[in-house]
Amino acid sequence: MASPLRKFLLKSSSGNVIVRRETRRAKSDSTTKMQIMIRSFESIDKNLHWELPPDTRKIKLPSTRSLFTVLKSPHVHKKAREQFEMRINKEMLVMETKRHELRKKFFWLKRQRIFGAQFEILFSFKTRLDKQKLQEILNQPGLKDVSGNSKVEERHVLMALNSLVHEGFYSEAVDASISSIESSVQGNNTGSFPQGLALMIPSVPMSILKARVDKEGSKALSSQLIEKFILNNPQRPAVEVQPNQSVERYNFEKLKGAMTEKDLAELARVTRDLQLNPPKVLKAVSNFSLQNIQRKHREVPIEVGDIKGVKVLQHELFTNDVLYADLAFDMTSLKPELLHLVPLFCQSLLEMGTKDLNFVQLNQLIREKTGGISIYPYTTSKQGSKDPVSYIMVRSKAMSASTEDLFDTITCVLKEAEFTNQKRFKRFVSQSKAKLENQLRDGGHVLASARLNAKLNHAGWIAEQMGGISYLEFLKDIEGKIEEKWSEISMSLEEIRGALLSKKGCLVNLTSDGKSLNNAEKFVRKFLDFLPTASPLTTSSTSSALLLSENEAFTIPTQVNYVGKAANIHETGYQLRGSAYVIAKYISNTWLWDNIRVTGGAFGGFCDFDTRSGILSFLSYRDPNLLKTLNVYDGTSDFLRQLEIDDDTLKKAIVGTIGDLDSYQLPDAKSYSSLLRYLSRVSEEERQRRREEVLSTRSSDFKEFAGVVDAIKDKGVIVAVASEGNVDAANKECSNLFQVKKPL
């Protein structure tokens, strides 16, 4: 039987920490040692962000005290002395562990992220393998490289493979991987998973594989294959393909020698035509006409039902036995002062842990039982109304056979998550603040756009409170007050949960085949049982809030600018037509591309039109200019009035717009888009009408739209994320154009 493994952590206030983990087996063929040296000027206790692992005890060690006496400068006094004292306090943490838990313990130490510390990690691994057999493996011809030298594969690679053969993988990791891959591959939604491998996995009998894992453990996955085809393979070749220039040159000369002078002259002429006359080449390519475009828009099957007073949308689509479940919780009953905490609330649900599970175990449970769960706020405008649509979205997926586990896990996340870990919450705040500060420097146009929407639209104001510059200001303010206001923050998080989780504001969106949808109904009923009938809070007044309509410049240390200007054209009396989609895309691809990117030197410039809110905005990305860019925006209406667009160019603009409308979507994306249209009240009839208007766009529509764009020139609001020098120069030239603010 293996002796208990010990891991010792010695803490020192003077700046030395020793972590030692040693493994020895009486009847084993291997010995493993790991030493971690940590040097820090601050106490390690101050930097621990997670609780100690279970089965850990502290042991106080004797402290030491050293006195030093040194001579002072002789200019002070020839007998002057200076005395110093250094105290060293040590503490030992003893962690009982097993060999296969080494990675978990090391991961725990890694996640501490002790700032300002130096790490030195030493590994020692000894084995009693058969030296003669190992030498035979290393001397096999397949292990020789192209230079004829042996030892292509390093010794530690073979050691690692040998360890997998004898110990296997963690059982929890195997279960989570099988569940995640199965749900992703079955639904054809592989993300970053290799598509070629995804096509092979359905041929693997997963039930048989799971049975083998349950019976033999995780070694059933790797031991036989690795041992047979790698370790004990007498013919293990190493193949490296390199171009042979001499052979290629020989083949080229041989081909050239077979050609006549006439053939060579014709080849030169064709090559010259391809380089100098591309229009001729384009005419040889098959052309795409508007007649080839389907006139009917693509509908997603939807059935609206009701379960226990909750709206349930069902989309019967082929998902290869995967169930996609989306839950939407209305945020209109939430107090405005709680909006800032909503993103942190969503993160805390998944990463704070529950009463029985810490955050690592909770995430492992999610990966094992489901194909993934994500929670985030979503805000938009209703079609034809100023009222906002604001929901907390809970998106998830699982195999249809795991539907019960899926809803049980969602219930665990929503109901049992505890908001008690102050250190974790502080880390969430620091991470969110750092992310927004980086976005100001690297993607300031996104925050500028959010700020513009908050000045012109009620839904934009809500979204900006949860993800814009206002949210950044909140994070900076609360970061230093978490300790003194933690009880208040924890109560606010609980208040958000109480305001959101109710049947009254809930909507369920399911996507799968008919059989799986019918099977899921009983589990949806069980899930809805734990939701109260109505929220204890009343409706808030966020639907009428806006930021001040003033030009703002947020100065940051940068050499490039992000410049935005926008206006709400619905307020000018503009009636939405599908041609606006085509015109906005054409402005981005021509006028803004030529003047903002090509001539102005920016990385990008684009026109965006939110058809629901009516906000038409211009934005630039990593732009060296400020006032020059604003002048380009103001010149857009003149560009449209003077535009003479031919039929071929108009056709390309329409085809490009239809390509965006008909972009390919997987089943989960189709159903989610249908859900968003349902929440924002976009009907199928309206979608068809807009499609017809896009296809019937005329050149005269561009000139008529110029009057609409004038609203941006005359009444538009400006928001820029720029350098202090550019903003000062703009304010001097245009008499205090901006209200200057420093977000960092």
Secondary structure, 3 states (H helix, E strand, C coil): CCCCEEEEEEEECCCEEEEEEEECCCCCCEEEEEEEEEECCCCHHHHCCCCCCCCEEEEECCCEEEEEEEECCCCCCCCCEEEEEEEECEEEEEEEECHHHHHHHHHHHHHHCCCCCEEEEEEEEEECCCHHHHHHHHCCHHHCCCCCCCCCCCHHHHHHHHHHHHHCCCHHHHHHHHHHHHHHHHCCCCCCCCHHHHHHHHHCCHHHHHHHHHHHCCHHHHHHHHHHHHHCCCCCCCCCCCCCHHHHHHHHHHHHHCCCHHHHHHHHHHHHHHHHCHHHHHHCCCCCCHHHCCCCCCCCCCEEEEECCEEEEEEECCCCCEEEEEEEEECCCCCHHHHHHHHHHHHHHHHCCECCCCHHHHHHHHHHHCCCEEEEEEEEECCCCCCEEEEEEEEEEEEHHHHHHHHHHHHHHHHHECCCCHHHHHHHHHHHHHHHHHHHHHCHHHHHHHHHHHHHCHHHHHHHHCCCHHHHHHHHHHHCCCCCCHHHHHHHHHHHHHHHCCCCCEEEEEEECHHHHHHHHHHHHHHHHCCCCCCCCCCCCHHHCCCCCCCEEEECCCCCEEEEEEEEHHHHCCCCCCHHHHHHHHHHHHHHHHHHHHHCCCCEEEEEEECCCCEEEEEEECECCCHHHHHHHHCHHHHHHCCCCCHHHHHHHHHHHHHHHCCCCCHHHHHHHHHHHHHCCCCHHHHHHHHHHHHCCCHHHHHHHHHHHHHHHHHCEEEEEECHHHHHHHHHHCCCCCEEECCC
